[in-house]
C-alpha cells in the first residue's frame, strides 16, 4: 500500500486592514493565496483564523455553510464574491476554537445543521 502525502486544506478568514471586511476562503497554500489577494487589496490583509483538514470536500462544505449563513444575513459585499462585512462579535465567535479537535468538532456541528 502506498501512502500519499496529502496537503492540508485550509479554510481561512482574512481581514482587510482595520475594516469590518473579511474574506472567507480555502486554499492549500496560505502564503501564496495571501500574496495573490494582497496584490489587489487596498488595505493590509491580516490572517484572522485558519482551520485545517486533509479532505478538501470537508473543508469546502464548511466554507459553503459560512458563505451561505453570512449571505443570508445580508453581509455579503459582492454577489459573486467571498468578502463579507462581519461584526467583532461574529469574528470572535468564529475564532473561539483553538485546537484541531475543537475545529473539527465545530466543522462537524455545522455540517450536521446544514
C-alpha positions as CSV (number, residue, x, y, z in Angstrom):
1,X,0.0,0.0,0.0
2,X,1.3,3.4,-1.0
3,X,0.9,6.2,1.5
4,X,0.2,9.6,-0.2
5,X,1.2,12.9,1.2
6,X,-2.0,15.0,1.3
7,X,-1.6,18.7,1.6
8,X,-3.8,20.1,4.4
9,X,-6.6,22.2,3.1
10,X,-7.1,25.5,4.9
11,X,-10.2,27.5,5.5
12,X,-9.2,31.0,6.3
13,X,-10.6,34.3,7.4
14,X,-8.6,37.4,6.4
15,X,-9.4,41.0,7.4
16,X,-8.9,43.9,5.0
17,X,-6.9,46.4,7.1
18,X,-8.8,47.7,10.1
19,X,-12.1,47.5,8.3
20,X,-15.1,45.1,9.0
21,X,-14.4,43.5,5.6
22,X,-13.4,39.8,5.8
23,X,-12.5,37.2,3.2
24,X,-13.6,33.6,3.8
25,X,-11.9,31.2,1.5
26,X,-10.0,27.9,1.2
27,X,-6.5,27.1,-0.1
28,X,-3.8,24.5,0.3
29,X,-1.1,27.2,0.2
30,X,-2.0,30.1,2.5
31,X,1.2,32.2,1.9
32,X,0.6,32.1,-1.9
33,X,-3.1,32.9,-1.5
34,X,-2.4,35.8,0.8
35,X,0.1,37.3,-1.7
36,X,-2.4,36.9,-4.5
37,X,-5.2,38.6,-2.5
38,X,-2.9,41.3,-1.2
39,X,-1.9,42.4,-4.7
40,X,-5.5,43.6,-5.4
41,X,-6.4,44.8,-1.9
42,X,-6.1,48.4,-0.7
43,X,-5.6,47.5,2.9
44,X,-3.1,45.3,4.6
45,X,-4.6,41.8,4.8
46,X,-4.4,40.1,8.2
47,X,-5.0,36.4,8.7
48,X,-7.5,36.1,11.5
49,X,-8.3,32.4,11.7
50,X,-7.3,29.2,10.0
51,X,-9.0,25.8,10.1
52,X,-7.2,22.8,8.6
53,X,-8.4,19.4,7.3
54,X,-6.9,16.8,5.0
55,X,-10.1,16.4,2.9
56,X,-10.9,19.3,0.6
57,X,-14.6,18.2,0.3
58,X,-15.0,18.5,4.1
59,X,-13.5,22.0,4.4
60,X,-15.3,23.1,1.2
61,X,-18.7,22.3,2.8
62,X,-17.8,24.3,5.9
63,X,-16.8,27.2,3.7
64,X,-20.1,27.0,1.8
65,X,-22.0,26.9,5.1
66,X,-20.3,30.1,6.3
67,X,-20.8,31.8,2.9
68,X,-24.5,30.9,2.9
69,X,-25.0,32.0,6.5
70,X,-23.5,35.4,6.1
71,X,-25.1,35.9,2.7
72,X,-28.5,35.2,4.3
73,X,-27.7,37.8,6.9
74,X,-27.1,40.4,4.2
75,X,-23.4,40.7,4.9
76,X,-22.0,39.7,1.5
77,X,-20.1,42.6,-0.1
78,X,-20.5,41.4,-3.7
79,X,-23.0,39.0,-5.2
80,X,-20.3,36.6,-6.6
81,X,-17.6,37.2,-4.0
82,X,-16.2,35.8,-0.8
83,X,-16.0,39.1,1.1
84,X,-18.3,39.8,3.9
85,X,-18.9,42.6,6.4
86,X,-18.7,41.0,9.9
87,X,-19.2,42.3,13.3
88,X,-16.5,42.0,16.0
89,X,-18.8,39.6,17.9
90,X,-19.2,37.4,14.8
91,X,-15.4,37.2,14.3
92,X,-14.8,36.5,18.0
93,X,-17.4,33.6,17.8
94,X,-15.7,32.2,14.6
95,X,-12.3,32.4,16.3
96,X,-13.2,30.6,19.5
97,X,-12.0,27.1,18.8
98,X,-8.2,26.7,19.1
99,X,-7.4,23.0,19.0
100,X,-7.7,20.8,15.9
101,X,-10.1,18.7,17.8
102,X,-12.3,21.7,18.6
103,X,-12.1,22.9,15.0
104,X,-13.1,19.5,13.6
105,X,-16.0,19.4,16.1
106,X,-17.2,22.8,15.0
107,X,-17.0,21.8,11.4
108,X,-18.9,18.6,12.1
109,X,-21.6,20.6,14.0
110,X,-22.0,23.0,11.1
111,X,-22.3,20.1,8.6
112,X,-24.9,18.3,10.8
113,X,-27.0,21.5,10.9
114,X,-26.6,22.4,7.2
